[in-house]
Amino acid sequence: MASEKPQESVYYLKPGDEERARLNNQHRVLVHIIENELLHAPIDPSTIVKIADVGTGTGIWLDALAAHLDPIPTAIGQPRQYDGLDMSPAHFPAFHPENFHYDVYNILQPVPEGLKGKYDLVHVRLLVSALSKGDVNTAVDNLAQLLRPGGWIQWDELDGESWAGRVPSAHVREMNELVRKHMETKGMELDVPAAFVKAAEAHPRLQNVSERIFNTIKSGPELKDDVNSVYLWSCTTSTKMILQASGTPGAEEEFKRLSEGAKADIERDGIFWDSDEHVLLAQKK
């Protein structure tokens, strides 16, 4: 789902139109889950002039935010600026408005001087499975450096723990356990939302830390098939990569058994993938 640290990440993002389409559909589903709110209270839209989207991918979140914000005048009367930052330019849009800019930046690397204190809002989404333990502290500190005083971090993140025991499919549970063990072996952060709250509350330049939790099932039955598709893709893609990397004899057959079994379980039993999406906020002092 994210690509901030590909050498350790469970998920893998490929270049190409098909992958862009998948990422854009994933955006639509995830925004629906959080009640179609791109900005969350108490962020005041009129104060948001310069925006950075870290791990921007195709830039679709910036496009959606601009459509939401542009009818709202800024408090200082200046036009808004939208910057998409990602460690890979593979999915950057070829064409975009003049007030959009895309650049390469990895949130775990030192913040360039030209970006320090620049933004009113820094948005992050879906770095689960891309961060090792301790990386969240580094990411939070770098995000804080990107902000001007009074600016906000908004981090939309999946709970890598919540659905492990809440999807009634033996095949899904097997895949989840495989992914969990892999992440633990690699020293990766399993609970990014909790790590964010802890890091932000301890940070000397951050205040007003908050968390809202949204559940997939509560998003409504009309989203069931799309939610299942997004989450099953993540689960099976992670499993496939781990099995392939293991070099275990029969890995391909094992992946086929698990992935086809999970799909059959969901279709046969009418399963609605039960998971949580967290919206995490912190304001710079």
Backbone hydrogen bonds in HBPLUS format (Angstrom, degrees):
<---DONOR---> <-ACCEPTOR-->    atom                        ^
c    i                          cat <-CA-CA->   ^        H-A-AA   ^      H-
h    n   atom  resd res      DA  || num        DHA   H-A  angle D-A-AA Bond
n    s   type  num  typ     dist DA aas  dist angle  dist       angle   num
A0008-GLU N   A0005-LYS O   3.08 MM   3  5.96 161.8  2.11 129.1 133.6     1
A0009-SER N   A0005-LYS O   2.95 MM   4  5.72 133.7  2.17 144.7 155.4     2
A0010-VAL N   A0129-SER O   3.26 MM 119  5.61 145.9  2.38 137.0 146.4     3
A0020-ARG N   A0016-GLY O   3.08 MM   4  6.40 154.8  2.14 148.9 156.6     4
A0021-ALA N   A0017-ASP O   2.95 MM   4  6.18 158.7  1.99 151.2 156.4     5
A0022-ARG N   A0018-GLU O   3.04 MM   4  6.32 152.6  2.12 142.9 150.3     6
A0023-LEU N   A0019-GLU O   2.92 MM   4  6.17 163.5  1.95 152.9 156.8     7
A0024-ASN N   A0020-ARG O   2.90 MM   4  6.11 158.0  1.95 151.7 157.7     8
A0025-ASN N   A0021-ALA O   2.98 MM   4  6.17 154.3  2.05 145.9 152.5     9
A0026-GLN N   A0022-ARG O   2.87 MM   4  6.09 156.8  1.92 149.3 156.5    10
A0027-HIS N   A0023-LEU O   2.96 MM   4  6.22 151.2  2.04 144.0 151.4    11
A0028-ARG N   A0024-ASN O   3.17 MM   4  6.48 160.1  2.21 143.9 147.9    12
A0029-VAL N   A0025-ASN O   3.07 MM   4  6.39 159.7  2.11 153.6 158.2    13
A0030-LEU N   A0026-GLN O   2.94 MM   4  6.14 169.4  1.95 157.1 159.9    14
A0031-VAL N   A0027-HIS O   2.93 MM   4  6.07 159.2  1.97 157.7 162.8    15
A0032-HIS N   A0028-ARG O   3.11 MM   4  6.24 153.1  2.19 140.7 148.1    16
A0033-ILE N   A0029-VAL O   3.04 MM   4  6.35 152.7  2.11 149.0 156.2    17
A0034-ILE N   A0030-LEU O   3.34 MM   4  6.65 147.2  2.46 139.6 146.5    18
A0036-ASN N   A0031-VAL O   2.77 MM   5  4.95 146.8  1.88 149.1 148.2    19
A0035-GLU N   A0032-HIS O   2.99 MM   3  5.11 136.3  2.19 119.9 116.5    20
A0037-GLU N   A0034-ILE O   3.31 MM   3  6.14 162.1  2.34 119.7 123.7    21
A0043-ILE N   A0040-HIS O   3.13 MM   3  5.99 162.2  2.16 128.0 128.8    22
A0047-THR N   A0044-ASP O   3.00 MM   3  5.69 155.8  2.06 123.0 129.8    23
A0048-ILE N   A0045-PRO O   3.15 MM   3  5.31 160.2  2.19 107.5 113.7    24
A0075-ALA N   A0046-SER O   2.74 MM  29  5.16 161.4  1.77 143.6 140.1    25
A0081-GLN N   A0049-VAL O   2.85 MM  32  6.30 156.6  1.90 156.6 161.9    26
A0120-ASP N   A0050-LYS O   2.84 MM  70  5.40 156.2  1.90 142.7 150.0    27
A0121-LEU N   A0050-LYS O   3.33 MM  71  6.69 149.4  2.43 157.4 158.8    28
A0051-ILE N   A0081-GLN O   2.90 MM  30  6.16 168.1  1.91 163.9 167.6    29
A0083-ASP N   A0051-ILE O   2.82 MM  32  6.05 162.7  1.85 154.8 160.8    30
A0052-ALA N   A0121-LEU O   2.95 MM  69  6.37 157.1  2.00 155.2 162.8    31
A0123-HIS N   A0052-ALA O   2.80 MM  71  6.20 166.5  1.82 163.4 166.6    32
A0053-ASP N   A0083-ASP O   2.85 MM  30  6.30 154.8  1.91 161.9 169.7    33
A0085-LEU N   A0053-ASP O   2.88 MM  32  5.96 176.6  1.88 152.7 153.7    34
A0054-VAL N   A0123-HIS O   2.78 MM  69  6.05 160.8  1.82 176.6 173.1    35
A0055-GLY N   A0085-LEU O   2.65 MM  30  5.81 138.1  1.82 142.3 157.0    36
A0056-THR N   A0085-LEU O   3.02 MM  29  5.66 163.0  2.05 137.1 141.3    37
A0059-GLY N   A0056-THR O   3.01 MM   3  5.08 165.3  2.04 127.9 125.7    38
A0063-ASP N   A0059-GLY O   3.10 MM   4  6.44 156.8  2.16 151.0 157.8    39
A0064-ALA N   A0060-ILE O   2.97 MM   4  6.20 162.4  2.00 150.4 154.4    40
A0065-LEU N   A0061-TRP O   2.87 MM   4  6.07 158.6  1.91 149.9 156.4    41
A0066-ALA N   A0062-LEU O   2.88 MM   4  6.04 162.0  1.92 151.7 156.1    42
A0067-ALA N   A0063-ASP O   3.13 MM   4  6.40 157.5  2.19 146.6 152.1    43
A0068-HIS N   A0064-ALA O   3.14 MM   4  6.40 141.2  2.30 140.1 150.5    44
A0068-HIS N   A0065-LEU O   3.02 MM   3  5.01 123.3  2.35  94.9 110.1    45
A0069-LEU N   A0065-LEU O   2.74 MM   4  5.96 160.4  1.78 159.7 165.4    46
A0070-ASP N   A0066-ALA O   2.89 MM   4  5.49 165.9  1.91 146.0 150.5    47
A0072-ILE N   A0069-LEU O   2.70 MM   3  5.37 157.3  1.75 129.1 137.3    48
A0077-GLY N   A0074-THR O   3.10 MM   3  5.12 159.9  2.14 104.2 110.4    49
A0082-TYR N   A0099-ASN O   2.90 MM  17  6.18 175.7  1.90 168.2 169.5    50
A0101-HIS N   A0082-TYR O   2.85 MM  19  6.34 145.0  1.97 156.4 164.3    51
A0084-GLY N   A0101-HIS O   2.75 MM  17  6.19 158.4  1.80 157.6 164.8    52
A0103-ASP N   A0084-GLY O   2.93 MM  19  6.41 155.7  1.99 164.2 171.6    53
A0086-ASP N   A0103-ASP O   3.22 MM  17  6.74 150.0  2.32 150.7 159.6    54
A0105-TYR N   A0086-ASP O   2.87 MM  19  5.19 149.4  1.96 108.4 118.3    55
A0092-PHE N   A0089-PRO O   3.11 MM   3  5.31 161.8  2.15 112.0 117.8    56
A0100-PHE N   A0097-PRO O   3.07 MM   3  5.47 156.9  2.13 118.0 119.2    57
A0109-GLN N   A0106-ASN O   2.87 MM   3  5.52 167.4  1.89 127.8 130.6    58
A0115-LEU N   A0112-PRO O   2.95 MM   3  5.53 159.9  1.99 118.9 125.5    59
A0116-LYS N   A0113-GLU O   3.26 MM   3  5.40 149.8  2.36 104.2 112.5    60
A0118-LYS N   A0115-LEU O   3.39 MM   3  5.46 147.8  2.50 132.7 125.1    61
A0117-GLY N   A0145-GLN O   2.76 MM  28  5.97 160.1  1.80 151.8 158.5    62
A0118-LYS N   A0146-LEU O   2.99 MM  28  5.88 117.5  2.40 130.6 138.0    63
A0119-TYR N   A0146-LEU O   3.01 MM  27  6.06 178.4  2.01 156.2 156.0    64
A0148-ARG N   A0119-TYR O   2.91 MM  29  5.65 156.5  1.97 152.8 148.3    65
A0152-TRP N   A0120-ASP O   2.87 MM  32  6.18 158.0  1.92 139.7 140.3    66
A0122-VAL N   A0152-TRP O   2.86 MM  30  6.33 154.8  1.93 160.3 168.2    67
A0154-GLN N   A0122-VAL O   2.98 MM  32  6.34 159.5  2.02 154.7 157.2    68
A0124-VAL N   A0154-GLN O   2.92 MM  30  6.35 152.6  1.99 153.3 157.2    69
A0156-ASP N   A0124-VAL O   2.83 MM  32  6.23 158.4  1.88 159.8 156.6    70
A0126-LEU N   A0156-ASP O   3.06 MM  30  6.56 150.5  2.15 158.0 167.2    71
A0130-ALA N   A0127-LEU O   2.89 MM   3  5.24 149.3  1.99 137.2 136.7    72
A0189-GLU N   A0131-LEU O   2.77 MM  58  5.79 171.3  1.78 147.3 149.8    73
A0135-ASP N   A0132-SER O   2.89 MM   3  5.33 156.5  1.95 129.4 136.8    74
A0133-LYS N   A0187-GLY O   2.91 MM  54  6.09 166.2  1.93 156.2 153.6    75
A0139-ALA N   A0135-ASP O   2.81 MM   4  6.09 163.4  1.84 156.7 161.6    76
A0140-VAL N   A0136-VAL O   2.83 MM   4  5.98 167.0  1.85 154.6 157.6    77
A0141-ASP N   A0137-ASN O   3.05 MM   4  6.22 162.0  2.08 147.3 152.2    78
A0142-ASN N   A0138-THR O   2.98 MM   4  6.20 160.3  2.01 151.0 156.4    79
A0143-LEU N   A0139-ALA O   2.82 MM   4  6.03 157.5  1.87 153.0 159.8    80
A0144-ALA N   A0140-VAL O   2.94 MM   4  6.14 155.8  2.00 147.5 153.8    81
A0145-GLN N   A0141-ASP O   3.07 MM   4  6.36 145.6  2.19 140.8 150.0    82
A0146-LEU N   A0142-ASN O   3.14 MM   4  6.47 137.4  2.33 141.6 152.3    83
A0146-LEU N   A0143-LEU O   3.13 MM   3  5.17 129.7  2.40  95.5 108.7    84
A0147-LEU N   A0144-ALA O   3.18 MM   3  5.35 143.1  2.33 101.1 111.1    85
A0151-GLY N   A0148-ARG O   2.98 MM   3  5.39 158.9  2.02 136.7 138.7    86
A0150-GLY N   A0284-LYS O   2.85 MM 134  5.06 150.8  1.93 123.4 132.9    87
A0284-LYS N   A0151-GLY O   2.83 MM 133  5.48 165.4  1.85 160.4 165.4    88
A0153-ILE N   A0282-ALA O   2.80 MM 129  5.23 163.4  1.82 162.4 167.8    89
A0282-ALA N   A0153-ILE O   3.19 MM 129  5.23 143.1  2.33 140.6 143.1    90
A0155-TRP N   A0280-LEU O   2.83 MM 125  4.98 164.8  1.85 147.7 153.0    91
A0280-LEU N   A0155-TRP O   2.88 MM 125  4.98 165.7  1.90 141.0 145.8    92
A0157-GLU N   A0278-HIS O   2.83 MM 121  5.18 162.8  1.86 150.8 156.6    93
A0278-HIS N   A0157-GLU O   2.69 MM 121  5.18 172.1  1.70 168.0 165.1    94
A0159-ASP N   A0276-ASP O   3.29 MM 117  5.80 155.9  2.35 154.6 150.7    95
A0164-ALA N   A0161-GLU O   3.22 MM   3  5.69 157.9  2.27 115.0 121.7    96
A0166-ARG N   A0163-TRP O   3.30 MM   3  4.75 156.3  2.36  92.3  99.3    97
A0169-SER N   A0167-VAL O   2.66 MM   2  5.70 137.7  1.83 114.9 100.2    98
A0173-ARG N   A0169-SER O   2.98 MM   4  6.24 162.1  2.01 152.8 157.9    99
A0174-GLU N   A0170-ALA O   3.01 MM   4  6.22 150.6  2.09 141.5 149.1   100
A0175-MET N   A0171-HIS O   3.07 MM   4  6.37 159.4  2.12 146.5 151.5   101
A0176-ASN N   A0172-VAL O   2.81 MM   4  6.06 162.4  1.84 155.4 160.9   102
A0177-GLU N   A0173-ARG O   2.94 MM   4  6.08 158.7  1.98 147.6 152.8   103
A0178-LEU N   A0174-GLU O   3.03 MM   4  6.26 153.4  2.11 144.9 152.2   104
A0179-VAL N   A0175-MET O   2.91 MM   4  6.19 162.3  1.94 155.4 159.6   105
A0180-ARG N   A0176-ASN O   2.81 MM   4  6.00 161.3  1.85 150.9 156.7   106
A0181-LYS N   A0177-GLU O   2.99 MM   4  6.12 167.7  2.00 148.7 151.5   107
A0182-HIS N   A0178-LEU O   3.06 MM   4  6.24 155.4  2.12 143.5 150.7   108
A0183-MET N   A0179-VAL O   2.90 MM   4  6.15 162.8  1.93 154.9 159.1   109
A0184-GLU N   A0180-ARG O   2.89 MM   4  6.13 159.3  1.93 153.6 159.6   110
A0185-THR N   A0181-LYS O   2.90 MM   4  6.05 158.3  1.95 146.3 152.3   111
A0186-LYS N   A0182-HIS O   2.99 MM   4  6.22 149.9  2.08 146.9 155.0   112
A0188-MET N   A0183-MET O   2.81 MM   5  5.03 168.2  1.83 155.8 153.4   113
A0187-GLY N   A0184-GLU O   3.06 MM   3  4.98 152.6  2.14  98.7 107.2   114
A0195-ALA N   A0191-ASP O   3.13 MM   4  6.35 158.3  2.18 149.4 156.1   115
A0196-PHE N   A0192-VAL O   2.81 MM   4  6.01 150.7  1.90 155.8 163.8   116
A0197-VAL N   A0193-PRO O   3.07 MM   4  6.36 168.6  2.08 155.7 156.9   117
A0198-LYS N   A0194-ALA O   3.08 MM   4  6.26 166.1  2.10 149.6 153.4   118
A0199-ALA N   A0195-ALA O   2.96 MM   4  6.07 162.1  1.99 145.5 150.7   119
A0200-ALA N   A0196-PHE O   2.77 MM   4  5.89 168.9  1.78 163.5 166.5   120
A0201-GLU N   A0197-VAL O   2.96 MM   4  5.96 162.9  1.99 148.4 153.2   121
A0202-ALA N   A0198-LYS O   3.21 MM   4  6.27 140.5  2.38 137.0 146.6   122
A0203-HIS N   A0199-ALA O   3.07 MM   4  6.12 117.7  2.47 136.4 151.5   123
A0203-HIS N   A0200-ALA O   3.20 MM   3  5.08 145.9  2.32  95.6 105.6   124
A0206-LEU N   A0203-HIS O   3.36 MM   3  5.56 172.4  2.37 112.9 114.5   125
A0285-LYS N   A0205-ARG O   2.84 MM  80  5.38 162.5  1.87 137.9 142.5   126
A0207-GLN N   A0283-GLN O   2.73 MM  76  5.21 148.4  1.83 150.2 161.1   127
A0283-GLN N   A0207-GLN O   2.81 MM  76  5.21 176.1  1.81 159.3 158.2   128
A0210-SER N   A0281-LEU O   3.02 MM  71  5.20 154.2  2.08 134.8 139.1   129
A0281-LEU N   A0210-SER O   2.99 MM  71  5.20 166.8  2.00 142.9 145.8   130
A0212-ARG N   A0279-VAL O   2.96 MM  67  5.18 153.4  2.03 141.7 150.4   131
A0279-VAL N   A0212-ARG O   2.85 MM  67  5.18 161.2  1.88 151.6 157.3   132
A0214-PHE N   A0277-GLU O   2.84 MM  63  5.17 166.5  1.86 153.6 158.3   133
A0277-GLU N   A0214-PHE O   2.75 MM  63  5.17 161.0  1.78 154.9 161.5   134
A0216-THR N   A0275-SER O   2.94 MM  59  5.58 165.0  1.96 160.3 162.4   135
A0219-SER N   A0216-THR O   2.97 MM   3  5.29 153.2  2.04 107.2 115.9   136
A0220-GLY N   A0217-ILE O   3.22 MM   3  6.00 170.1  2.23 118.0 121.1   137
A0223-LEU N   A0220-GLY O   3.10 MM   3  5.88 165.2  2.13 122.0 126.6   138
A0224-LYS N   A0221-PRO O   3.11 MM   3  5.15 165.5  2.13 108.5 112.9   139
A0227-VAL N   A0223-LEU O   2.85 MM   4  5.98 166.6  1.87 168.0 172.3   140
A0228-ASN N   A0224-LYS O   2.93 MM   4  6.11 170.9  1.94 157.6 160.4   141
A0229-SER N   A0225-ASP O   2.97 MM   4  6.10 153.5  2.04 141.4 148.9   142
A0230-VAL N   A0226-ASP O   2.98 MM   4  6.21 163.8  2.01 153.4 156.4   143
A0231-TYR N   A0227-VAL O   3.00 MM   4  6.17 176.8  2.00 162.5 163.3   144
A0232-LEU N   A0228-ASN O   2.85 MM   4  5.75 156.9  1.91 144.9 152.5   145
A0233-TRP N   A0229-SER O   3.00 MM   4  5.98 154.9  2.07 140.4 147.3   146
A0234-SER N   A0230-VAL O   3.22 MM   4  6.48 160.2  2.26 143.0 147.7   147
A0235-CYS N   A0231-TYR O   2.98 MM   4  6.20 164.1  2.01 150.7 155.0   148
A0236-THR N   A0232-LEU O   2.85 MM   4  5.95 173.0  1.85 156.8 158.8   149
A0237-THR N   A0233-TRP O   2.88 MM   4  5.83 159.2  1.93 148.8 155.2   150
A0238-SER N   A0234-SER O   3.06 MM   4  6.09 161.0  2.09 143.8 149.1   151
A0239-THR N   A0235-CYS O   3.08 MM   4  6.25 162.4  2.11 144.7 149.9   152
A0240-LYS N   A0236-THR O   2.88 MM   4  6.04 161.0  1.91 148.8 153.8   153
A0241-MET N   A0237-THR O   3.11 MM   4  6.30 164.2  2.14 149.9 153.1   154
A0242-ILE N   A0238-SER O   3.08 MM   4  6.31 162.6  2.11 153.2 157.9   155
A0243-LEU N   A0239-THR O   2.95 MM   4  6.13 168.9  1.97 157.4 160.2   156
A0244-GLN N   A0240-LYS O   2.93 MM   4  6.03 162.1  1.96 149.8 155.3   157
A0245-ALA N   A0241-MET O   2.96 MM   4  6.07 156.5  2.02 144.8 151.2   158
A0246-SER N   A0242-ILE O   3.03 MM   4  6.15 133.1  2.26 140.4 152.6   159
A0246-SER N   A0243-LEU O   3.23 MM   3  5.13 131.7  2.47  92.2 105.1   160
A0251-ALA N   A0248-THR O   3.12 MM   3  5.50 134.3  2.33 146.1 140.2   161
A0254-GLU N   A0250-GLY O   2.95 MM   4  6.18 153.7  2.02 150.9 159.1   162
A0255-PHE N   A0251-ALA O   2.90 MM   4  6.15 158.0  1.95 150.3 155.6   163
A0256-LYS N   A0252-GLU O   3.06 MM   4  6.28 160.3  2.10 144.9 150.3   164
A0257-ARG N   A0253-GLU O   2.95 MM   4  6.20 156.2  2.01 145.9 152.3   165
A0258-LEU N   A0254-GLU O   3.02 MM   4  6.26 165.0  2.04 152.7 155.8   166
A0259-SER N   A0255-PHE O   2.85 MM   4  5.93 175.0  1.85 161.8 163.3   167
A0260-GLU N   A0256-LYS O   3.03 MM   4  5.77 159.8  2.07 140.9 147.3   168
A0261-GLY N   A0257-ARG O   2.99 MM   4  5.75 144.3  2.12 131.3 142.1   169
A0262-ALA N   A0258-LEU O   2.89 MM   4  6.01 156.1  1.94 147.1 152.9   170
A0263-LYS N   A0259-SER O   3.10 MM   4  6.30 164.3  2.12 147.3 151.3   171
A0264-ALA N   A0260-GLU O   2.98 MM   4  6.12 156.8  2.04 143.3 149.9   172
A0265-ASP N   A0261-GLY O   2.88 MM   4  6.08 155.5  1.94 147.4 154.3   173
A0266-ILE N   A0262-ALA O   3.03 MM   4  6.26 164.7  2.05 153.0 156.0   174
A0267-GLU N   A0263-LYS O   3.05 MM   4  6.25 164.4  2.07 149.6 153.8   175
A0268-ARG N   A0264-ALA O   2.81 MM   4  5.82 164.5  1.83 152.5 157.6   176
A0269-ASP N   A0265-ASP O   2.91 MM   4  5.83 166.6  1.93 150.3 154.4   177
A0270-GLY N   A0266-ILE O   3.03 MM   4  5.55 116.4  2.45 133.4 143.4   178
A0271-ILE N   A0266-ILE O   3.18 MM   5  4.78 141.6  2.33 126.6 135.1   179
